[in-house]
Structure formats: C-alpha cells, structure tokens
C-alpha cells in the first residue's frame, strides 16, 4: 500500500465529488471519451493528413486517453483530477484534426472549454485549495474569457480577442503554482509541483517550438520532413504535460523528479549547444569561403559543421551532464564527494557505531530512503536510521542465511535493497540494508549507482574500524588477564611473607 503523501484536505479545499456532481462528471467523461474514440476511428477511415502525421496523432491520443482513464479510475472523487481528466479528453479531440476547414464552431468551443478546465485545474492544484486568494479572481476572469471565446466561435462577436486574453490567464495560473511551491508545507507537495513544472516546461517548450517551426515554413523553404517533425514536437508536448500531471497526482515515483529534470536539462542543453555549434560553424565556413575563395561552399560547409558538432558531442555531453547533476542532484553529488573524505578521517578514531551513524543519515538524505541499516559480520546490526533495532533483529531472524539474499526483493516491505560489503581477501562481510522511498517506490539507477560507488570506501573504512576494535578488544583482554595474574602473584607473595601455607 502506497502511503498518501499529499496534505489532508482543509476546510478551504474543494469537497470530494459525491452524489450528483460525481454522476455528472462520470456522464461527461464517458461522453467525451466516446467522442474521442469516434474521432480516432474517423481519422483512421478517412485520414485528412499524411500517414505519419495521422500515426503521431493516434499515438498521442492513445497516451493522453490512457492518462485520463487512469486519473478517472484512481482519483475519481478528486475535483482537480476530474478537471484535468476532462481537459485531457478535450485536448485529445481538439488536437487530433484540423477542424477549421471541415466543421463549424463546435471544435472551437470544445477548445475554449479545455482552456477553462485546464486553467481551473492549475489554480486548484494539487489539493483543491484557493491559494493564493487572488486565484479566485483569475478563475472568474477565465470564465469571462471562456464566454467571450464561445461567443466569438458562434459568430456573436466580430472580435478575435480570446487568445490575447487567455494567455495572461494561463500565465497567472502558473504564477500561483510558483507561489504554492514556495509556501508548500511538505516535501511531497514540492515534489508534486516539480513534476508539474517539468511537464509544463518541457511540454510547452515543444509546443512553442512546433508553432514557431510552422510559422517559419511560410517564410522559408524547409526539408520535406519538417512538417512531420513539427507535428511530432506538438503532439509530444501534449503528452509531456499529461504525464507530468499524472505522476504528480498519483504521487508515485515523486522522488524521480530530480533525475528526470537532470536528464531533461542535460539533453536540452546538449541539443541547443550542438545546434549553436552547427549553425555558427556553417556560417563561419560559408563566410570564409566567400571572402577568400570568392564562392559559396554549399554542402561542404554543412558537412564540415556537422563534423565539428560530432567531434564536440562527447565533451559537451560530459560538461553539460556534470553541470546538470551539480545543479539538480546536489545531494547525490555531495554524497559522492564528501563521504569518502569523511570516512578517511573517522576511520582512524571512530567506533563502528559512530561510523555507521555518520554514514546512514547522509545516504538516506541523498537518495530519500525511509530507513537504512549497517550490518557487520555475522549479520549483527551496528547502527540503524529510521527504524528500530528490534525490527532489524526480527528481520535478521527471518533471514538467517544472509549469503543467499538477493540484492533486490521488491516484496520485502522493510529492506527491499541489500548491498553486500564483502572483502575479497579477509572474507569479512557486512551489509547495507535500504528501505523504500516514502512513496513506496524503489530507487533509480543514479541513486543506486551513487551508493554502489561508495561501497569500496565504506567497506575499507568498516574493515579498518572493526580490525582496530578487534585489536583493542584483544589488548584489553590481555591486560585484564595480566592484571589477574599479577593479582594472583601478589596474593602468593603476601601469603609467603606472612608465613601462611
């Protein structure tokens, strides 16, 4: 069972959907789903665009409708999830075809309704609260803009003011998200906001890039595959927005947002750097050819620019990836940088319990683990963080053969991840046991890779400390035995001096 990480609903929140409201939501959802399915079937039977574009739209529709269905089934009583689910179904309908040339104002009205539902969902996300309070004014303004847009679609107004009015409403709604992120009371709510920000940022970026590309097609000659690329960017943008809201509302794998943001920033930065390198190199080579050779180099300049970009691919990727990790996964970077040096300092003086007490909280903070344990040789718990030692002993009694344990057991609720600390020469063994993250999910490759990279350092430090402790214990036993022998010898001398037998 995945724990509920969201904040509880307060009196200022929207109430759960029940009774008549729930019935209306279900009826509207099934009606829109039927319309979307019908349009998808119609597009397959009578395609209005090329096969690739129709295929992209069908793929987008399948993903977005799946997201809407999951929200409908898993969060049926949640008002924010209901608004988003209906908005996604409407988006599936209005973005699947170019309706302007084949139908009247009905698709336009549906698009205006999608704007209203989506804006309201942004204003109320994630807990149905009007925070800040001026968000209600934005909601009222959005309703008025929807009314203006609907009237324009029905030719009741000769104006075209819907889009200039709708854009400020959406921007203001996103501004309320920023405010709620900064004033969030829990880490889970901040992570929800980060997932939405990632989906909106990447999705809107793809949509704007597609729109800009379509606008450029009217002014310059582009390669034959450009329309398909722009369509793919547009449909991918819708999918990214939908997936960002899905992960956030389901509150599962929330803690993967740092990895997702890091990869997105790295790939986005790499793409921009390569494009800038290609464009700048091509322009430079072309200008040099015209200045010194008196002619354009044509395809030669493009080939040379592509070669320069290919040579710079790996250095740029490494540098941008390191920057993204430093900025978005700072806890992991600090863990890999600071822990080895700290262990070298502690290994000379600290006890094994002190060593474990320094290691485990840092690992938990970096990878968002709920609990962790460091076991010494023989399965003896040295220290634990986030869990009671009696629970560790119970787990050890249920798993007496530690050597046969798998590194990962998703069905183990207490410690699904086990990292063995074995020494190849001495054979001394230890274990790092990790519990799941607060949402019940396991760790990504980056988190486990960071802990894996520290295993040799932790193993050496633990071996040094345990060897030193064993040596000290031996010396203490020898000193106690020597003191006993000296005491016995003193007693004998005293007895001999007193003349007693």
C-alpha positions in Angstrom: 0.0 0.0 0.0 1.5 3.3 -1.1 1.3 5.9 1.7 -0.7 9.1 0.9 1.9 11.9 0.8 -0.5 14.7 0.0 -1.6 17.2 2.6 -5.0 16.5 4.0 -8.0 18.4 2.7 -8.6 21.5 4.7 -11.9 23.4 5.1 -10.8 25.8 2.3 -10.4 23.0 -0.1 -12.9 21.8 -2.7 -15.0 18.9 -1.3 -14.7 15.5 -2.9 -17.0 14.7 -5.7 -20.1 12.9 -4.5 -23.7 12.3 -5.4 -25.0 14.4 -8.3 -21.6 16.1 -9.0 -19.9 12.7 -9.3 -22.7 11.4 -11.6 -22.4 14.5 -13.9 -18.6 14.0 -14.0 -18.9 10.4 -15.0 -21.5 11.2 -17.7 -19.4 14.0 -19.1 -16.3 11.8 -19.0 -17.9 8.9 -20.9 -19.4 11.2 -23.4 -16.1 12.9 -24.2 -14.3 9.5 -24.3 -16.8 8.3 -26.8 -16.4 11.4 -28.9 -12.6 11.0 -28.8 -12.8 7.3 -29.8 -15.2 8.1 -32.6 -12.8 10.8 -34.0 -9.9 8.5 -33.8 -11.8 5.8 -35.8 -12.8 8.5 -38.3 -9.2 9.6 -38.7 -8.2 6.0 -39.5 -11.0 5.5 -42.0 -10.8 9.0 -43.6 -7.3 10.5 -42.9 -7.1 14.2 -43.6 -3.3 14.3 -43.4 -0.3 12.1 -44.2 0.1 8.7 -42.8 3.0 9.7 -40.4 1.1 12.7 -39.1 -2.1 10.6 -38.5 0.1 8.0 -36.8 1.6 10.6 -34.5 -1.8 11.9 -33.6 -3.1 8.4 -32.9 -0.2 7.7 -30.6 -0.6 10.9 -28.7 -4.3 10.3 -28.4 -3.7 6.8 -27.0 -1.3 8.0 -24.4 -3.4 11.0 -23.3 -6.6 9.0 -23.1 -4.7 6.4 -21.0 -3.6 9.2 -18.7 -7.2 10.5 -18.5 -8.5 7.0 -17.8 -6.0 6.4 -15.0 -7.0 9.7 -13.4 -10.7 8.7 -13.8 -10.2 5.3 -12.1 -7.6 6.1 -9.5 -8.8 9.7 -8.4 -12.5 9.6 -9.3 -13.5 11.8 -6.3 -10.7 14.3 -6.6 -12.0 17.6 -8.1 -8.6 18.6 -9.5 -8.1 15.2 -11.2 -11.6 15.4 -12.6 -10.8 18.8 -14.2 -7.6 17.5 -15.6 -9.1 14.3 -16.9 -11.8 16.2 -18.8 -9.3 18.7 -20.1 -7.1 16.0 -21.4 -10.0 14.3 -23.2 -11.0 17.6 -24.8 -7.4 18.2 -25.8 -7.4 14.7 -27.4 -10.3 15.8 -29.5 -9.2 19.3 -30.5 -5.6 18.4 -31.3 -6.2 15.3 -33.4 -7.5 17.1 -36.5 -7.5 20.4 -38.3 -11.2 21.1 -37.7 -11.3 24.6 -39.0 -11.8 23.6 -42.6 -14.3 20.8 -42.1 -16.6 21.8 -39.2 -18.4 24.7 -37.7 -17.7 26.3 -34.3 -18.1 23.1 -32.2 -14.4 22.1 -32.1 -13.5 25.7 -31.3 -16.0 25.7 -28.4 -14.5 22.5 -27.1 -11.1 24.0 -27.3 -12.3 27.0 -25.2 -13.8 24.7 -22.7 -10.5 22.8 -22.5 -8.8 26.1 -21.7 -11.2 26.8 -18.9 -10.9 23.4 -17.3 -7.1 23.4 -17.6 -6.8 26.8 -16.1 -9.0 25.9 -13.1 -7.0 22.8 -12.5 -3.8 24.8 -12.4 -5.4 27.3 -9.9 -6.5 24.4 -7.6 -3.6 22.1 -8.0 -2.8 19.9 -6.1 -5.2 19.9 -3.1 -8.1 21.9 -4.4 -7.2 25.0 -2.3 -7.6 28.6 -3.5 -4.1 29.7 -2.6 -3.3 32.5 -3.0 -6.7 34.0 -2.5 -6.4 36.2 -5.7 -6.5 32.9 -7.6 -10.3 33.2 -7.4 -10.1 36.4 -9.4 -8.2 34.6 -12.1 -10.8 31.9 -12.1 -13.6 34.5 -12.6 -11.5 36.1 -15.4 -11.0 32.7 -17.1 -14.8 32.1 -17.1 -15.3 35.5 -18.7 -12.6 34.8 -21.3 -14.3 31.4 -22.0 -17.6 33.2 -22.5 -16.0 35.7 -24.9 -14.3 32.9 -26.8 -17.5 30.9 -27.1 -19.4 33.9 -28.3 -16.7 34.5 -30.9 -16.9 30.9 -32.1 -20.7 31.2 -32.5 -20.1 34.5 -34.5 -21.8 36.5 -31.8 -18.8 38.9 -31.6 -16.8 40.1 -34.5 -13.6 40.3 -32.4 -10.7 37.9 -32.1 -9.7 38.6 -28.6 -9.8 35.2 -27.0 -6.2 34.2 -27.4 -4.7 37.6 -26.2 -7.0 37.3 -23.1 -6.4 33.5 -22.5 -2.6 33.7 -22.4 -2.4 36.1 -19.4 -4.9 33.9 -17.5 -2.7 30.8 -18.1 0.4 32.7 -17.1 -1.2 33.9 -13.9 -2.4 30.4 -13.1 1.2 29.1 -13.5 2.3 32.0 -11.2 0.0 30.7 -8.5 1.8 27.3 -8.8 5.1 29.0 -8.2 3.7 30.7 -5.1 2.3 27.4 -3.8 5.7 25.7 -4.4 7.5 28.3 -2.3 5.0 28.1 0.5 4.5 24.3 0.5 4.4 22.7 3.9 5.6 19.3 2.9 8.4 17.9 0.7 5.8 15.7 -1.1 3.9 18.8 -2.2 7.0 20.4 -3.5 7.9 17.3 -5.5 4.4 17.3 -7.0 5.0 20.9 -8.1 8.3 20.0 -9.6 6.7 17.2 -11.7 4.1 19.6 -12.9 6.8 22.2 -13.7 8.8 19.6 -15.6 5.8 18.5 -17.6 4.6 22.1 -18.3 8.1 23.4 -19.1 9.1 20.6 -21.5 5.6 20.3 -23.0 5.0 23.9 -23.6 8.6 24.2 -25.0 7.9 21.5 -27.5 4.5 23.1 -28.4 6.0 26.6 -28.9 8.9 25.1 -30.9 6.4 23.4 -33.2 4.3 26.6 -33.6 7.5 28.5 -34.4 8.5 25.9 -36.9 5.1 26.1 -38.6 5.3 29.8 -38.8 8.8 29.6 -40.4 7.5 27.2 -43.1 5.6 30.1 -44.6 8.7 32.3 -44.9 11.4 29.8 -46.0 12.0 26.5 -47.7 12.5 23.7 -45.2 13.3 20.0 -45.8 10.5 17.7 -46.8 10.4 16.0 -43.3 10.0 19.3 -41.4 6.1 19.2 -41.1 6.3 15.7 -39.6 9.0 16.9 -37.1 6.9 19.9 -36.1 3.8 17.7 -35.7 5.8 15.3 -33.6 7.0 18.1 -31.4 3.5 19.4 -30.9 2.0 16.0 -30.0 5.0 15.2 -27.8 4.4 18.5 -25.9 0.8 17.5 -25.1 1.9 14.0 -23.9 4.6 15.5 -21.6 2.1 17.9 -20.0 -0.3 15.0 -19.4 2.4 12.7 -17.9 3.7 15.4 -15.6 0.2 15.8 -14.1 -0.3 12.1 -13.9 2.8 11.3 -11.9 2.1 14.3 -9.6 -1.5 13.4 -8.8 -0.8 9.7 -8.4 2.0 10.6 -6.0 4.1 7.6 -7.1 7.7 7.9 -8.0 7.7 11.5 -7.0 11.3 11.3 -6.0 12.4 10.6 -9.5 11.8 14.2 -10.5 15.4 15.2 -9.8 16.7 12.6 -12.1 14.1 13.5 -14.8 14.9 17.2 -14.5 18.6 16.5 -14.7 18.3 14.4 -17.8 15.9 16.9 -19.5 18.3 19.8 -18.7 21.3 17.8 -20.0 19.6 16.7 -23.2 18.1 20.1 -23.8 21.3 21.9 -23.2 23.2 19.5 -25.4 20.7 19.9 -28.2 21.0 23.7 -28.0 24.8 23.6 -27.8 25.0 21.3 -30.9 22.6 23.4 -32.9 24.5 26.6 -32.0 27.8 24.9 -32.9 26.5 23.6 -36.2 24.9 26.9 -37.2 27.9 29.0 -36.1 30.4 26.7 -37.8 28.5 26.5 -41.0 28.0 30.3 -41.2 31.7 30.9 -40.4 32.9 28.4 -43.1 30.5 29.8 -45.7 31.6 33.4 -45.0 35.3 32.4 -45.1 34.7 30.6 -48.4 33.0 33.6 -49.9 35.7 36.0 -48.6 38.8 34.1 -49.7 37.7 31.8 -52.4 35.1 34.0 -54.0 32.4 31.4 -54.0 30.0 29.6 -51.7 30.9 26.2 -50.4 27.4 24.9 -50.4 27.1 21.4 -48.9 30.7 21.3 -48.0 30.2 23.9 -45.2 27.2 21.9 -43.8 29.3 18.7 -43.8 32.2 20.4 -42.1 29.9 21.9 -39.5 28.3 18.5 -38.8 31.8 17.0 -38.4 32.7 19.7 -35.9 29.5 19.1 -33.9 30.2 15.4 -33.9 33.7 15.9 -32.5 32.3 18.1 -29.8 29.4 15.8 -28.9 31.1 13.8 -26.1 32.9 16.8 -24.4 29.7 18.8 -24.5 27.7 15.9 -23.1 30.1 15.3 -20.2 30.3 19.0 -19.3 26.6 19.7 -19.5 25.7 16.5 -17.6 28.1 17.4 -14.8 26.5 20.9 -14.6 23.0 19.4 -14.5 23.9 17.0 -11.8 25.6 19.7 -9.7 22.5 21.9 -10.1 19.6 19.5 -9.8 21.1 16.5 -7.9 23.3 18.3 -5.4 22.6 15.8 -2.6 23.9 12.9 -4.6 27.0 14.9 -5.8 27.8 15.9 -2.2 27.4 12.3 -1.0 29.9 11.1 -3.6 32.3 13.9 -3.0 32.2 14.4 0.8 31.6 10.9 2.2 34.9 9.3 1.2 37.0 12.1 2.8 34.8 12.0 5.9 35.3 8.2 6.2 39.1 8.6 6.0 39.0 11.0 8.9 36.6 8.9 11.0 38.3 5.5 10.4 41.3 6.4 12.5 39.4 7.3 15.7 35.7 6.5 15.4 33.9 3.3 16.6 31.9 1.2 14.1 28.7 2.6 15.6 29.9 6.1 15.2 31.0 5.4 11.7 27.6 3.9 10.8 25.8 6.8 12.5 27.7 9.2 10.2 27.1 7.2 7.0 23.4 6.2 7.2 21.7 9.6 7.6 23.7 11.0 4.7 22.7 8.1 2.4 19.0 8.5 3.5 19.1 12.2 2.7 20.7 11.8 -0.7 18.5 9.0 -2.0 15.4 9.8 0.0 15.4 6.4 1.8 12.9 5.9 4.7 15.3 3.6 6.6 18.7 2.1 6.4 20.8 -0.3 8.5 24.5 -1.2 8.5 25.2 -4.8 9.4 28.6 -6.1 10.5 30.0 -9.6 10.0 27.6 -12.3 11.2 24.6 -10.1 10.5 24.9 -8.1 13.7 23.3 -4.6 13.4 25.9 -1.9 14.0 23.5 1.0 13.7 20.1 1.9 12.1 18.5 5.1 10.9 14.8 5.4 10.5 14.0 2.0 12.0 14.1 0.4 15.5 16.8 -2.1 16.2 14.2 -4.6 17.4 12.6 -4.5 13.9 16.1 -5.2 12.4 16.6 -8.1 14.7 13.2 -9.5 13.7 14.2 -9.1 10.0 17.5 -10.9 10.7 15.8 -13.7 12.4 13.5 -14.2 9.4 16.5 -14.1 7.1 19.2 -16.2 8.9 21.1 -17.0 5.6 22.3 -13.6 4.6 24.6 -15.1 2.0 21.6 -16.3 0.0 19.8 -13.0 -0.1 19.2 -11.3 -3.4 20.3 -7.7 -4.0 16.7 -6.6 -4.6 13.5 -8.0 -3.3 10.5 -5.8 -4.1 8.2 -7.9 -1.9 10.3 -7.2 1.2 8.4 -4.2 2.9 11.3 -3.4 5.3 14.5 -3.7 3.3 14.0 -4.3 -0.4 17.5 -3.3 -1.3 20.6 -5.1 0.1 24.2 -4.1 -0.7 26.8 -6.6 0.4 30.1 -5.3 1.8 32.5 -8.2 1.4 36.2 -8.1 1.4 37.9 -10.3 -1.2 40.9 -11.2 1.0 39.7 -11.4 4.6 36.2 -12.5 3.7 34.8 -10.2 6.4 31.3 -9.4 5.4 28.8 -6.6 6.1 25.6 -5.3 4.6 23.9 -2.0 3.9 20.1 -2.5 4.0 17.9 0.2 2.4 14.2 0.7 2.8 11.9 2.1 0.1 11.3 5.8 -0.5 8.3 7.5 1.2 6.0 6.8 -1.7 6.9 3.1 -1.7 8.9 3.2 -4.8 12.5 1.9 -5.3 15.5 3.8 -6.4 16.6 4.8 -9.8 19.9 3.9 -11.5 21.6 7.2 -10.4 20.7 6.8 -6.7 21.8 3.1 -6.6 24.9 3.9 -8.7 25.9 6.6 -6.2 25.7 4.2 -3.2 27.3 1.4 -5.2 30.3 3.7 -6.0 30.8 4.2 -2.2 30.7 0.5 -1.3 34.5 0.1 -1.6 35.2 3.2 0.5 32.6 2.1 3.2 34.0 -1.4 3.2 37.5 -0.3 3.7 36.6 2.1 6.5 34.4 -0.5 8.2 37.2 -3.1 7.9 39.8 -0.6 9.4 37.5 0.2 12.2 36.5 -3.4 13.0 40.1 -4.5 12.8 41.2 -1.7 15.1 38.3 -2.5 17.5 39.2 -6.3 17.4 42.8 -5.4 18.2 41.8 -3.1 21.1 39.5 -5.8 22.4 42.4 -8.3 22.3 44.7 -5.9 24.0 42.0 -5.2 26.7 41.6 -9.0 27.3 45.3 -9.4 27.5 45.6 -6.5 30.0 42.8 -7.9 32.1 44.5 -11.4 32.1 47.8 -9.8 33.0 46.2 -7.9 35.9 44.6 -11.1 37.2 48.0 -12.9 37.0 49.7 -10.0 38.8 47.0 -10.0 41.5 47.4 -13.8 42.0 51.2 -13.4 42.2 50.8 -10.6 44.7 48.5 -12.7 46.8 51.0 -15.6 46.8 53.9 -13.2 47.8 51.8 -11.8 50.6 50.9 -15.3 51.7 54.6 -16.4 51.6 55.7 -13.2 53.5 53.2 -13.8 56.3 54.2 -17.4 56.7 50.9 -18.8 55.8 50.9 -22.0 53.7 
